[in-house]
């Protein structure tokens, strides 16, 4: 699957925990559905070329948006051990403010 980053696009993080500051080294993405899937803390996750996602998480989750500008290269870097396609999964280089925008039921 080819995923294109959007300059000044929205960045997401999914988690079963509540917080307002995302730690450095956390995973973020511009793919909302992927962040929603990760909010359930799955042990396994995969996706198809059509964008459908399978995951085996068991926890209800929360969807966050990064609540400040994110600059690739400065604030985030591609996940070095990702098994996902390019531009899908990034690691934060510094703490980032987040805002919870949704509860994500199982």
N, C-alpha and C positions, 0 to 999 in steps of 0.2 A: 504494500500500500504506500502511496506517495502522500506525504503530509507536508503542506506548505505553511511555514510560519507567516503570521501577519504582523507587519511592523506596527507597533503601538497596539497590538492585539491584546485581548484579555487572557491572563494566565490564571490557571486553576490549580487547586490542591484539594484532595479528598482525604478525610480522616474520620475515624470513629470518635475522636477526641474534640473537645472545645478549647479554643485558645485564640489569641489576637496577634501573636507574633510567631511566625514560622522560623524554625531554626535553620542556620546555615547547614548545608548538606542534605536538605529535604528535596524531594522530587516535585517538580511542577510541570505543567503541560498547557498548551493552548487547546487541547482536545477535551472539551467539557465531559463527554461521555466516559472517557478514560479516567478522569479524575473522580467521577461519580462511582465508577467500578472500584477504584482503589480505596474509596471511602469505607468499603466493607472489610478491609484488611484481608484480602484473599491470600491464600497460600499459592494459588495458581491462577493465571490470567492469560488469555489469548484473544486475538482478534483476527478477523478475516479481511480480505481485500475490500469487501463491501462496507466495512466499518462496524459490523456486528461484533460485540464483545461477549466473551464467556468468562466468568469468574466464579470462584467457589467460596467467597467470603460469607461470614455468618453474623456480622455485626451491623446494626443500623449505622448510618454515617452522616457526615456533614460535608457540604460542598462549600469551598472557600474561593474567593477571588483575591488575587494579590492587590492590595489597596495602595499601591504606589507604583511609579514607573519602573519597568524592568527592561534593562538593556542587555541583550545577549552578548556574551564576552566579558562584560563588566560585572553583571549581577548574577548571571547564570551561565552554565557551560553544559554541553551535551553530556549525558550520563555516560561515563567511560565503560561501564560494564552492561549497558543495556542490550537486550536481545530484540528490541523493537526497532522499527524503521527510523531513518534519520528524521530529525525535527519533532520527534514525538515526546521524548523524555529528557528533562533537564534537571541538573542539580543546582540548588541555590548556593551562591558563594558567600552570602551574608544573610543575617536575619532580615526578614521582610514582614511588613505589616499585612495582615489579612483581614477580610471581612466575611463572615458566614452569610451565604446567600440562600441556602436551602438545606433542609433535612433530606436525607436520601434513604428512604425505607428499603428493606430487602425486597 
